[in-house]
Amino acid sequence: MGFLTPALLAGASLIAVPILLHLIMRRQPQQLTFPALQFVRKRQQANRRKLNLRHLLLLALRCGLIAGFAFALARPTLKGSGLRGKEGAPLAVALVVDNSLRMQYIHENQTRQDQATEMARGLLTKLPEGTEVAVLDRSRATSGFAVDVATAESRLRNLQPESRPRPLEDALQEALELVSNREDARQEVFLFSDLSAEVWTEAAISALNETLAEFPDIRLYLVDVGIETPSNRSLGPLEFRQHILRPGEPLRLDVPVATAGSDNDPLIELYISPAEGEPIKRGQQIVDLSDDGQGQAAFELDALPLGTHQGFVQLPDTDPLMIDNKRYFTVEVRPPAEVLLLGEQRSDTLYLRETLSPSSLGEADQTTARFKCTTDRFAEASRLDFADFSAVCLLDPPPLSEELWQSLLDYANDGGGVGIFLGERARASEFNEGAVTQLLPAKLKRKSRYETYLRPRRLDHPALAALSPYAELIPWNAVPVFRYWEFDTLVGDAYLIARFANNEPALLVRPVGQGRTLTLATPYSDPPNPRGREPWNLLPLGEWPFVPLMNELVGYLSQSDNDSLSFQAGETVSLNLPPSQRVSSYVLYPPDGQSIRRTLPPGDDAIRISTTRNLGNYRVSSGGASGQLKRGFSVNLLPEVSELKRIDPDALMEALPKQQVRLADTLTDVERYVDIGRSGRELFPYLIALVALVWGSEHLLANRFYREAAA
């Protein structure tokens, strides 16, 4: 126990006053003459004992009253009831504000971040003079102690939402380490947050416990500014079939939506944003929600011209958390992909060429085709520069020279796509050695004559995803496969994306350097009646589904067709540049409308941008009016921003050390805990109540005793 004003204990010496008065004012016995002296003496002795007892009781109450006043005014405290600290030392305080985008949730016309900063600023006014204050948030920037309280308040007032926040436990660790450096001060950390379960994971709590164990003298106050039952509507990450389109390809966009605390089916709108001018509305849908509040909208836009197209989808209705009601997207429509088709004879390439770029389109329509095909023979392949093509397809290849296989391997390593359609001309002995083994997914075993048909079990791979809406309608068994190659054990990085109906591997992918190879175990070049042998399959005769299937497979091989143009806030963006678009400088246009000029190091084949904390559509251009480079990309918020579920406060407090951590809901709670933590729990209210009780008792007894005496 301690005393805030121990000097006032000297007031207890005033108890000498009632003692002195008691001795002075003691009543003297009266002498009476009475015949029955013996009876009088007995009565006198009884009265004296009774009178002495009353006087001693009043004396004790009056002494206790004075001593109680002195004791109460000295303000005794119970040190063991508060958190640990250094008595009498100055304060070192760190204020940590959760400024993630989730804290933009509005309740009673105020965001959670505004509520947090308001409480933090209110706390600043309660701090004693000479306190050192640091203001930290969840941005990556480090912070030290402010010069004065006014500077700390300015930091709180200018705090901006963070689109890619660091883990909360990292911010707390920085705060704890900062105040721990003030070894001669009482050390306190205040965290203002909404107690989101997404933040307070088991790993985060464990990390915080370890940090607190390192600094046992620091007190941590968790200030809860969250809402018990939040409600929200949100859009999930947009799902693209592909970001890079070819002429004539539609833009297909799937939009997940989730609701909490709302039963109405939401309206979703699609807008296209031109480079200049207002966004143009291109569609809207009302989404039917499931019982768990989940739903999905699907949009499709046709006939987009060549170039970069940007836009967004949104929930037009307002709700408490508006930041997750909009998602941005960017797609590019590029000229037809240059594809090289190689065969033993030019006729071997006929079916695939007509599938990818039908001659029936006419010369004028070829510019709107997805692919521009060049055909040649294996014998002439050595004179070709594979770098001029987005993909190279080998149709029923025979054993080729090691130099040609090595050239194809180098091409794949540099980012090209190689398609190998195995057939009659392949030889296991020659395909299982040399550079070709680094292109194939496994060694060849034998040719199988087991009649079957292609039957993918799943259509979620990018090379097959375009067929997924029609999964139940595709007549795979209508196009038989009579022969195919069987494979040995797959190499470590190769994987299977489709099987035959008999469960044998049919379609396999192997990453190679920056590119990839795709191997089909049966060819796509056999005519229905080949000379001198039986056909391997009737795939070219099955217009559905093999025409769209081959378009998707070759599109997948075109490496550029898989460039992503959608990124998360704070993520480093990389835009690959083909040789025809190499630039030395460019201008970046962020969503805020500013323009930033940057240079590109010589020899770089990609533009890399790390300043992506603002949500929205970005544009990149170079070459002035000539438009040598016009690209774009989109930045969206992290999916966890919409996770509003709260952790149970009692469970959180159970998981943290009680001797160091307190939980508060209001500024009053914070002040109460802080007072206890700094000075201990004061006993003044209890003592002053006891003094009042003693005073009342003394008053009642004195009135009674003296009234009896007067009588």
Legacy VTK file of the C-alpha trace (Angstrom):
# vtk DataFile Version 3.0
C-alpha trace
ASCII
DATASET POLYDATA
POINTS 711 float
0.000 0.000 0.000
1.120 3.553 -0.697
-0.158 7.119 -0.256
-0.520 9.846 -2.884
-0.316 12.600 -0.182
1.440 11.002 2.818
2.009 14.409 4.484
-1.669 14.562 5.372
-1.189 11.592 7.678
0.143 14.123 10.218
-3.481 15.180 10.673
-3.984 12.000 12.666
-2.233 13.793 15.579
-5.402 15.845 16.027
-6.918 12.917 17.894
-5.285 14.499 20.952
-7.996 17.168 20.863
-10.966 14.922 21.805
-8.798 13.173 24.412
-7.935 16.480 26.034
-11.547 17.631 25.939
-12.601 14.325 27.450
-10.263 14.791 30.378
-11.242 18.429 30.952
-14.976 17.999 30.565
-15.227 14.825 32.630
-18.217 15.145 34.904
-17.519 15.250 38.682
-19.678 13.107 41.000
-22.269 15.004 43.079
-22.331 14.527 46.894
-25.847 13.768 48.210
-27.068 13.171 51.739
-29.440 10.250 51.810
-30.419 7.800 54.532
-30.041 4.658 52.522
-26.321 5.169 51.950
-25.636 1.610 51.118
-28.165 1.651 48.263
-26.860 4.988 47.015
-23.290 3.780 46.948
-24.253 0.778 44.863
-26.246 2.968 42.501
-23.356 5.404 42.254
-20.871 2.730 41.284
-23.199 1.384 38.569
-23.786 4.873 37.134
-20.057 5.622 37.152
-19.234 2.467 35.188
-22.030 3.195 32.672
-20.951 6.807 32.270
-17.314 5.863 31.788
-18.253 3.338 29.103
-20.285 5.926 27.190
-17.507 8.474 27.363
-14.907 5.965 26.185
-17.137 4.933 23.243
-17.677 8.545 22.173
-13.963 9.194 22.626
-13.113 6.243 20.373
-15.588 7.386 17.679
-14.274 10.947 17.700
-10.655 9.807 17.539
-11.521 7.405 14.772
-13.349 10.197 12.895
-10.316 12.487 12.933
-7.873 9.672 12.096
-10.174 8.495 9.286
-10.305 11.997 7.789
-6.522 12.232 7.818
-6.110 8.720 6.424
-8.631 9.313 3.611
-7.145 12.680 2.631
-3.739 11.004 2.322
-5.332 8.933 -0.555
-3.998 5.437 0.138
-3.674 3.099 -2.896
-3.333 -0.632 -3.357
-0.313 -1.052 -5.618
-0.992 -4.682 -6.340
-4.299 -3.947 -8.038
-2.833 -2.046 -10.974
-0.495 -2.965 -13.816
3.209 -2.811 -13.318
5.022 0.480 -13.752
7.674 2.739 -12.345
6.196 4.872 -9.570
6.846 8.572 -9.893
8.563 8.264 -13.299
7.542 10.234 -16.424
5.446 8.551 -19.112
6.480 7.079 -22.468
3.307 6.396 -24.473
2.767 4.861 -27.934
-0.611 5.229 -29.672
-1.209 2.565 -32.358
-4.171 3.129 -34.700
-5.440 0.400 -37.010
-5.828 2.360 -40.262
-6.614 -0.539 -42.600
-9.379 -0.034 -45.170
-11.718 -2.146 -43.057
-11.672 0.693 -40.492
-13.597 2.832 -43.012
-16.744 1.095 -41.781
-19.300 3.823 -40.913
-21.394 3.699 -37.755
-23.412 6.643 -36.491
-22.010 8.829 -39.304
-18.434 8.150 -38.265
-15.827 5.756 -39.606
-14.084 3.416 -37.189
-10.792 5.134 -37.972
-12.255 8.554 -37.156
-13.618 7.111 -33.911
-10.204 5.670 -33.068
-8.317 8.902 -33.785
-10.896 10.936 -31.858
-10.421 8.737 -28.783
-6.639 8.874 -29.192
-6.707 12.673 -29.414
-8.936 12.779 -26.331
-6.405 10.635 -24.496
-3.632 13.051 -25.438
-5.377 15.801 -23.481
-5.333 13.606 -20.360
-1.624 12.894 -20.411
0.494 14.687 -17.793
2.968 17.329 -18.840
6.319 15.962 -19.950
4.902 12.748 -21.455
6.702 11.419 -24.542
4.198 10.321 -27.207
4.630 8.261 -30.380
1.892 7.718 -33.011
2.071 4.547 -35.114
-0.200 2.901 -37.665
-0.197 -0.104 -39.991
1.759 1.508 -42.797
5.300 0.349 -43.491
6.803 3.689 -42.470
8.565 3.664 -39.116
7.896 6.349 -36.515
9.596 7.733 -33.436
8.466 9.884 -30.541
6.797 13.149 -31.500
8.486 16.411 -30.610
5.477 17.442 -28.532
1.811 16.624 -27.979
0.731 19.023 -30.749
2.846 17.120 -33.256
1.348 13.813 -32.110
-2.151 15.251 -32.504
-1.269 16.438 -36.019
-0.135 12.923 -36.928
-3.430 11.507 -35.696
-5.434 14.115 -37.572
-3.599 13.429 -40.862
-3.678 9.623 -40.640
-4.600 8.098 -44.027
-6.240 4.708 -44.713
-3.693 2.029 -45.636
-4.639 -0.188 -48.605
-1.955 -2.793 -47.910
-1.398 -2.753 -44.142
1.368 -4.592 -42.384
0.367 -7.218 -39.802
-1.030 -5.630 -36.668
1.360 -7.612 -34.482
4.282 -6.003 -36.348
2.975 -2.513 -35.562
2.513 -3.485 -31.911
6.002 -4.934 -31.747
7.442 -1.683 -33.086
5.459 0.273 -30.476
6.552 -1.991 -27.618
10.192 -1.810 -28.648
9.971 1.965 -28.992
8.655 2.644 -25.489
10.935 -0.001 -23.982
13.901 2.195 -24.910
12.717 4.686 -22.266
13.976 2.586 -19.380
13.441 5.294 -16.743
9.841 5.979 -17.769
6.528 4.264 -17.180
5.829 2.552 -20.472
2.339 2.326 -21.981
0.968 1.296 -25.403
-2.592 1.967 -26.571
-4.072 0.096 -29.555
-7.252 1.425 -31.181
-8.806 -1.300 -33.351
-12.074 -3.072 -34.224
-10.969 -6.509 -32.899
-11.366 -8.152 -36.309
-10.944 -11.925 -36.210
-9.039 -11.688 -39.494
-6.324 -9.733 -37.663
-6.306 -11.552 -34.320
-5.261 -14.953 -35.560
-3.616 -17.574 -33.368
-0.267 -16.762 -34.941
-0.714 -13.035 -34.266
-1.693 -13.623 -30.626
1.248 -15.970 -30.131
3.653 -13.421 -31.608
2.248 -10.672 -29.367
2.592 -12.859 -26.277
6.237 -13.491 -27.095
6.861 -9.762 -27.502
5.072 -8.897 -24.258
7.170 -11.481 -22.436
10.278 -9.561 -23.537
8.940 -6.330 -22.037
7.175 -7.204 -18.745
7.080 -3.579 -17.508
5.006 -2.322 -20.442
1.254 -1.937 -20.068
-0.911 -2.553 -23.161
-4.434 -1.150 -23.452
-6.699 -2.524 -26.226
-9.366 0.039 -27.109
-12.279 -1.557 -28.971
-13.910 0.738 -31.568
-15.662 -2.056 -33.483
-19.342 -2.841 -34.012
-20.870 -5.928 -32.412
-23.016 -6.966 -35.423
-21.637 -5.343 -38.602
-23.567 -5.531 -41.884
-22.033 -5.254 -45.327
-22.312 -6.002 -49.032
-19.100 -6.639 -50.908
-17.734 -7.645 -54.297
-15.101 -10.368 -54.387
-12.066 -10.524 -56.713
-13.152 -10.471 -60.358
-12.746 -13.747 -62.226
-11.427 -13.441 -65.792
-11.262 -16.074 -68.471
-8.287 -14.086 -69.747
-6.914 -10.562 -69.549
-5.523 -10.619 -73.092
-8.096 -10.913 -75.852
-7.749 -11.382 -79.567
-10.003 -9.748 -82.167
-13.522 -11.164 -82.006
-13.078 -12.686 -78.535
-15.671 -11.583 -75.965
-14.765 -10.271 -72.540
-16.216 -12.657 -69.958
-16.291 -11.424 -66.392
-17.588 -13.239 -63.302
-18.326 -11.096 -60.247
-18.724 -12.775 -56.811
-20.901 -10.919 -54.311
-21.401 -11.545 -50.589
-23.764 -10.001 -48.068
-24.009 -9.984 -44.293
-26.985 -8.600 -42.428
-29.025 -7.970 -45.609
-31.604 -10.123 -47.389
-32.266 -8.061 -50.530
-30.822 -9.272 -53.838
-28.182 -6.695 -54.856
-27.901 -4.849 -58.157
-24.474 -4.929 -59.876
-23.497 -2.500 -62.653
-20.721 -2.743 -65.265
-18.981 0.379 -66.605
-16.313 0.928 -69.255
-14.007 3.889 -68.570
-12.653 5.641 -71.686
-9.276 7.375 -71.544
-11.158 10.671 -71.456
-14.705 11.410 -70.432
-17.220 9.851 -68.083
-17.579 6.066 -67.601
-20.139 4.377 -69.846
-22.597 1.907 -68.389
-22.543 -1.359 -70.356
-24.720 -3.667 -68.275
-26.408 -4.460 -64.979
-27.741 -7.533 -63.184
-29.723 -8.368 -60.072
-28.013 -11.268 -58.312
-29.998 -14.048 -56.671
-28.422 -14.747 -53.302
-28.159 -18.172 -51.719
-29.182 -18.851 -48.138
-25.672 -18.022 -46.928
-25.714 -14.620 -48.651
-23.466 -15.588 -51.579
-24.088 -14.945 -55.268
-22.389 -14.277 -58.583
-23.012 -12.096 -61.622
-21.663 -12.821 -65.126
-21.062 -10.187 -67.800
-19.987 -10.589 -71.415
-18.932 -7.820 -73.793
-18.434 -8.434 -77.516
-16.638 -6.588 -80.299
-14.074 -4.688 -78.264
-11.648 -2.923 -80.623
-7.873 -3.276 -80.499
-6.242 -1.580 -77.548
-6.472 -1.343 -73.763
-9.897 -1.241 -72.133
-10.543 -0.374 -68.499
-13.642 -0.275 -66.372
-15.233 -1.317 -63.102
-18.197 -3.119 -61.599
-19.998 -1.723 -58.602
-22.810 -2.069 -56.115
-24.613 1.264 -56.546
-26.468 1.078 -53.219
-24.809 2.467 -50.115
-23.839 0.420 -47.080
-21.583 0.942 -44.023
-18.397 -0.201 -45.807
-18.364 1.357 -49.273
-14.706 0.649 -50.062
-15.450 -2.960 -51.120
-18.428 -2.054 -53.331
-16.301 -1.480 -56.438
-13.837 -3.635 -58.372
-11.668 -2.442 -61.263
-10.487 -4.338 -64.343
-8.218 -3.928 -67.362
-8.122 -6.043 -70.516
-6.165 -5.747 -73.750
-7.328 -6.627 -77.239
-4.193 -7.436 -79.199
-3.652 -8.185 -82.873
-3.846 -11.867 -83.923
-1.173 -14.024 -82.288
1.537 -15.224 -84.657
1.548 -19.046 -84.559
3.953 -21.333 -86.396
2.582 -24.732 -87.471
5.205 -27.333 -88.407
4.495 -30.680 -90.080
6.330 -33.336 -92.052
4.198 -32.205 -94.959
2.230 -28.991 -95.241
-0.944 -31.054 -95.385
-0.273 -32.123 -91.788
-1.004 -28.561 -90.665
-4.264 -28.222 -92.602
-6.744 -29.081 -89.860
-5.143 -26.974 -87.132
-4.640 -24.027 -89.478
-8.301 -24.084 -90.502
-9.322 -24.428 -86.869
-7.294 -21.423 -85.755
-7.657 -19.164 -88.798
-10.295 -20.440 -91.247
-9.643 -19.529 -94.847
-13.381 -19.021 -95.236
-13.076 -15.739 -93.356
-11.556 -14.109 -96.405
-8.551 -11.846 -96.533
-10.385 -8.842 -95.054
-11.588 -10.828 -92.033
-8.200 -12.346 -91.258
-7.240 -9.191 -89.356
-10.049 -9.883 -86.884
-9.064 -13.521 -86.327
-7.558 -14.611 -83.036
-4.521 -16.208 -84.677
-2.388 -15.584 -87.714
-0.910 -18.909 -88.787
2.324 -19.585 -90.641
2.825 -23.154 -91.881
6.083 -24.866 -92.827
7.807 -28.229 -92.872
10.180 -29.643 -90.287
12.881 -29.777 -92.922
12.754 -25.984 -93.296
12.390 -25.144 -89.587
16.102 -24.454 -89.027
15.947 -21.287 -91.146
13.068 -19.801 -89.121
13.409 -17.423 -86.181
11.078 -18.833 -83.522
11.218 -15.519 -81.606
8.868 -14.053 -84.246
6.047 -16.299 -83.034
3.932 -16.492 -79.889
3.633 -20.272 -80.147
5.089 -23.139 -82.185
3.057 -26.325 -82.765
4.660 -29.604 -83.881
2.086 -31.824 -85.623
3.016 -35.533 -85.526
6.747 -34.771 -85.317
9.305 -37.374 -86.398
12.725 -37.668 -84.764
14.318 -34.245 -85.296
17.885 -33.055 -85.134
19.358 -32.229 -81.754
19.996 -28.677 -82.978
16.299 -28.167 -83.773
15.175 -29.570 -80.421
17.696 -27.318 -78.684
16.391 -24.290 -80.589
12.864 -25.121 -79.474
14.092 -25.555 -75.894
15.829 -22.150 -75.987
12.664 -20.623 -77.418
10.574 -22.057 -74.562
13.087 -20.929 -71.947
12.775 -17.384 -73.310
9.005 -17.412 -72.833
7.634 -19.176 -75.907
4.977 -21.868 -76.003
5.631 -25.213 -77.708
2.794 -27.600 -78.569
3.725 -31.238 -79.311
0.990 -33.388 -80.889
2.448 -36.908 -80.795
1.488 -39.412 -83.490
2.640 -42.173 -85.813
6.084 -40.684 -86.605
7.354 -40.446 -82.994
9.902 -43.047 -81.833
10.301 -43.808 -78.150
13.992 -44.592 -78.435
14.821 -41.226 -80.037
12.336 -39.139 -78.061
13.707 -40.355 -74.731
17.144 -38.761 -74.996
18.627 -35.374 -75.738
17.028 -31.932 -75.550
13.556 -33.240 -76.403
13.346 -34.848 -72.952
13.374 -31.338 -71.441
10.283 -30.483 -73.483
8.204 -33.624 -73.040
6.391 -34.238 -69.716
7.740 -37.793 -69.404
9.487 -40.531 -71.326
7.438 -42.337 -73.950
6.545 -45.969 -73.215
4.533 -47.370 -76.105
1.703 -46.790 -78.552
-1.623 -48.005 -77.241
-4.419 -49.414 -79.443
-7.050 -49.188 -76.705
-10.004 -47.360 -78.259
-11.211 -44.505 -76.066
-11.996 -40.800 -76.255
-10.851 -37.594 -74.613
-12.705 -37.020 -71.337
-11.395 -34.212 -69.062
-12.562 -34.671 -65.489
-12.161 -30.976 -64.667
-12.196 -27.827 -66.758
-10.644 -25.376 -64.299
-7.216 -25.189 -65.940
-6.709 -21.985 -67.993
-6.262 -24.060 -71.154
-9.729 -25.590 -70.688
-11.629 -22.989 -68.648
-13.501 -21.544 -71.647
-15.336 -24.881 -72.030
-16.473 -25.043 -68.391
-19.888 -23.377 -68.971
-20.724 -26.212 -71.371
-19.243 -29.065 -69.337
-22.460 -31.087 -69.267
-23.197 -30.583 -72.971
-19.920 -31.564 -74.616
-20.199 -34.868 -76.557
-16.648 -36.081 -75.962
-17.550 -39.677 -76.775
-18.719 -38.675 -80.271
-15.086 -38.304 -81.386
-13.186 -41.566 -80.822
-9.458 -41.981 -80.275
-8.048 -45.249 -81.635
-4.388 -44.860 -80.753
-2.350 -42.743 -78.358
1.025 -42.633 -76.649
1.454 -43.893 -73.104
3.884 -42.137 -70.772
6.275 -43.195 -68.075
6.379 -41.392 -64.704
5.955 -37.645 -65.087
8.967 -35.449 -64.410
8.756 -33.323 -61.285
7.447 -30.079 -62.805
5.059 -31.607 -65.375
1.363 -32.042 -64.590
-1.746 -33.538 -66.107
-4.728 -31.410 -67.173
-6.911 -33.979 -69.027
-7.272 -37.748 -69.368
-8.841 -40.173 -71.778
-12.009 -41.967 -70.749
-9.895 -44.987 -69.720
-8.011 -42.751 -67.244
-4.780 -42.654 -69.282
-3.024 -39.252 -69.575
-4.103 -37.303 -72.658
-3.095 -33.667 -72.225
-0.055 -32.603 -70.201
1.741 -29.349 -69.440
5.344 -28.774 -68.474
6.776 -25.374 -67.450
10.055 -24.654 -69.254
11.955 -21.560 -68.186
9.661 -18.594 -68.742
7.504 -20.569 -71.191
5.721 -23.896 -71.282
5.085 -26.960 -73.413
1.763 -28.671 -73.974
1.723 -32.293 -75.112
-1.250 -34.143 -76.600
-0.854 -37.929 -76.588
-2.605 -38.261 -79.967
-2.198 -36.039 -83.051
-4.475 -33.400 -84.517
-3.371 -33.952 -88.095
-4.572 -37.404 -89.184
-7.032 -37.480 -92.077
-9.939 -39.929 -91.725
-8.300 -42.366 -94.211
-4.510 -42.005 -94.121
-2.622 -43.914 -96.785
-1.266 -47.291 -95.691
-2.485 -47.226 -92.048
-5.436 -46.600 -89.779
-6.116 -43.121 -88.369
-5.138 -42.418 -84.782
-8.350 -40.522 -84.081
-11.206 -38.571 -85.607
-10.542 -35.373 -83.662
-10.384 -33.050 -86.718
-13.856 -34.223 -87.726
-15.432 -33.228 -84.414
-16.132 -29.549 -84.971
-17.617 -29.437 -81.491
-15.838 -29.399 -79.094
-12.421 -29.633 -80.769
-12.519 -26.365 -82.671
-12.934 -24.301 -79.452
-10.650 -26.702 -77.585
-7.756 -26.215 -79.998
-8.296 -22.462 -79.965
-7.958 -22.477 -76.186
-4.916 -24.757 -76.162
-3.004 -22.633 -78.664
-4.119 -19.470 -76.866
-2.714 -20.930 -73.670
0.583 -21.644 -75.421
0.832 -17.979 -76.411
2.595 -16.806 -73.286
1.466 -13.187 -73.683
-2.155 -14.318 -73.583
-1.720 -15.084 -69.893
-0.275 -11.789 -68.706
-2.178 -10.578 -65.670
-3.389 -6.982 -65.661
-5.102 -7.143 -62.263
-3.151 -6.647 -59.046
-3.751 -6.154 -55.336
-2.984 -2.921 -53.525
0.708 -2.556 -52.733
1.721 -5.361 -55.105
4.572 -4.765 -57.536
3.259 -4.614 -61.102
5.249 -6.095 -63.972
4.174 -5.366 -67.555
6.113 -7.458 -70.062
7.280 -5.613 -73.151
7.705 -7.331 -76.532
10.747 -6.319 -78.587
8.595 -3.998 -80.706
7.596 -1.990 -77.605
10.925 -1.524 -75.820
11.015 2.025 -74.422
13.468 4.139 -72.436
10.889 6.227 -70.560
7.188 6.274 -69.905
4.468 8.243 -68.132
2.384 6.660 -65.366
-1.161 7.938 -64.823
-2.469 6.822 -61.371
-6.192 6.924 -60.508
-5.824 10.364 -58.885
-5.257 11.941 -62.312
-1.633 12.963 -61.794
1.118 12.075 -64.251
4.472 10.654 -63.200
7.363 10.451 -65.680
9.791 7.575 -65.198
12.770 6.090 -66.990
13.365 2.445 -67.801
16.868 0.982 -67.335
18.496 -0.018 -70.632
17.825 -3.617 -71.618
14.784 -4.076 -69.356
12.026 -6.085 -71.012
9.340 -5.191 -68.456
7.940 -2.111 -66.751
7.908 -2.577 -62.978
5.790 -0.307 -60.774
5.669 -0.542 -56.969
3.627 2.593 -56.168
0.254 0.855 -56.265
-1.398 1.729 -52.960
-4.226 3.702 -54.561
-7.170 1.618 -55.774
-8.344 2.051 -59.359
-7.220 1.902 -62.976
-3.698 2.954 -63.958
-2.462 3.855 -67.453
1.057 3.708 -68.872
2.028 5.454 -72.096
5.134 6.292 -74.074
5.873 7.774 -77.476
3.663 10.840 -77.236
1.015 11.234 -79.914
2.462 8.334 -81.909
1.369 6.024 -79.121
4.311 3.638 -79.255
3.166 2.208 -75.909
-0.318 2.371 -74.410
-0.877 -0.103 -71.615
-2.827 -0.269 -68.389
-3.524 -2.290 -65.263
-5.932 -2.297 -62.321
-5.344 -2.311 -58.565
-7.996 -3.672 -56.207
-8.275 -4.011 -52.455
-7.283 -7.144 -50.579
-10.120 -9.683 -50.127
-9.703 -9.724 -46.346
-10.901 -6.114 -46.110
-14.468 -7.452 -46.288
-13.901 -9.874 -43.381
-15.794 -8.118 -40.582
-16.243 -11.011 -38.163
-14.985 -10.056 -34.684
-12.987 -12.076 -32.222
-14.641 -12.750 -28.874
-13.176 -10.094 -26.496
-13.251 -12.480 -23.533
-11.399 -15.149 -25.512
-8.823 -12.570 -26.583
-8.206 -11.439 -23.026
-7.865 -15.040 -21.891
-5.142 -15.525 -24.505
-3.124 -12.458 -23.409
-1.271 -11.887 -20.104
-3.730 -10.335 -17.626
-1.020 -8.552 -15.668
-0.053 -6.477 -18.711
-3.167 -6.075 -20.869
-6.498 -4.334 -20.340
-9.506 -4.062 -22.689
-11.584 -0.874 -22.921
-14.655 0.155 -24.935
-14.792 3.869 -24.164
-12.418 6.683 -23.336
-13.779 6.661 -19.775
-12.722 3.012 -19.425
-9.304 3.900 -20.759
-8.875 6.726 -18.257
-10.007 4.497 -15.385
-7.580 1.732 -16.290
-4.795 4.232 -16.825
-5.331 5.837 -13.420
-5.217 2.406 -11.773
-2.163 1.395 -13.740
-0.229 4.546 -12.949
-1.116 5.119 -9.278
-2.769 1.924 -8.097
-6.383 1.489 -7.017
-7.300 4.364 -4.665
-9.116 3.602 -1.380
-10.366 7.184 -0.851
-14.021 6.480 -1.848
-14.223 3.578 0.562
-12.490 5.409 3.426
-14.578 8.555 3.089
-17.720 6.418 3.214
-16.428 4.776 6.401
-15.680 8.221 7.886
-19.233 9.334 7.127
-20.559 6.221 8.860
-18.407 6.880 11.949
-19.453 10.525 12.003
-23.128 9.603 11.889
-22.705 7.054 14.654
-20.900 9.587 16.860
-23.631 12.150 16.270
-26.426 9.724 17.191
-24.704 8.450 20.324
-23.754 11.915 21.547
-27.315 13.171 21.190
-28.677 10.188 23.056
-26.172 10.203 25.868
-26.389 13.909 26.562
-30.159 13.889 26.303
-30.278 11.176 29.014
-27.850 13.133 31.155
-29.959 16.271 30.918
-33.006 14.325 31.906
LINES 1 712
711 0 1 2 3 4 5 6 7 8 9 10 11 12 13 14 15 16 17 18 19 20 21 22 23 24 25 26 27 28 29 30 31 32 33 34 35 36 37 38 39 40 41 42 43 44 45 46 47 48 49 50 51 52 53 54 55 56 57 58 59 60 61 62 63 64 65 66 67 68 69 70 71 72 73 74 75 76 77 78 79 80 81 82 83 84 85 86 87 88 89 90 91 92 93 94 95 96 97 98 99 100 101 102 103 104 105 106 107 108 109 110 111 112 113 114 115 116 117 118 119 120 121 122 123 124 125 126 127 128 129 130 131 132 133 134 135 136 137 138 139 140 141 142 143 144 145 146 147 148 149 150 151 152 153 154 155 156 157 158 159 160 161 162 163 164 165 166 167 168 169 170 171 172 173 174 175 176 177 178 179 180 181 182 183 184 185 186 187 188 189 190 191 192 193 194 195 196 197 198 199 200 201 202 203 204 205 206 207 208 209 210 211 212 213 214 215 216 217 218 219 220 221 222 223 224 225 226 227 228 229 230 231 232 233 234 235 236 237 238 239 240 241 242 243 244 245 246 247 248 249 250 251 252 253 254 255 256 257 258 259 260 261 262 263 264 265 266 267 268 269 270 271 272 273 274 275 276 277 278 279 280 281 282 283 284 285 286 287 288 289 290 291 292 293 294 295 296 297 298 299 300 301 302 303 304 305 306 307 308 309 310 311 312 313 314 315 316 317 318 319 320 321 322 323 324 325 326 327 328 329 330 331 332 333 334 335 336 337 338 339 340 341 342 343 344 345 346 347 348 349 350 351 352 353 354 355 356 357 358 359 360 361 362 363 364 365 366 367 368 369 370 371 372 373 374 375 376 377 378 379 380 381 382 383 384 385 386 387 388 389 390 391 392 393 394 395 396 397 398 399 400 401 402 403 404 405 406 407 408 409 410 411 412 413 414 415 416 417 418 419 420 421 422 423 424 425 426 427 428 429 430 431 432 433 434 435 436 437 438 439 440 441 442 443 444 445 446 447 448 449 450 451 452 453 454 455 456 457 458 459 460 461 462 463 464 465 466 467 468 469 470 471 472 473 474 475 476 477 478 479 480 481 482 483 484 485 486 487 488 489 490 491 492 493 494 495 496 497 498 499 500 501 502 503 504 505 506 507 508 509 510 511 512 513 514 515 516 517 518 519 520 521 522 523 524 525 526 527 528 529 530 531 532 533 534 535 536 537 538 539 540 541 542 543 544 545 546 547 548 549 550 551 552 553 554 555 556 557 558 559 560 561 562 563 564 565 566 567 568 569 570 571 572 573 574 575 576 577 578 579 580 581 582 583 584 585 586 587 588 589 590 591 592 593 594 595 596 597 598 599 600 601 602 603 604 605 606 607 608 609 610 611 612 613 614 615 616 617 618 619 620 621 622 623 624 625 626 627 628 629 630 631 632 633 634 635 636 637 638 639 640 641 642 643 644 645 646 647 648 649 650 651 652 653 654 655 656 657 658 659 660 661 662 663 664 665 666 667 668 669 670 671 672 673 674 675 676 677 678 679 680 681 682 683 684 685 686 687 688 689 690 691 692 693 694 695 696 697 698 699 700 701 702 703 704 705 706 707 708 709 710
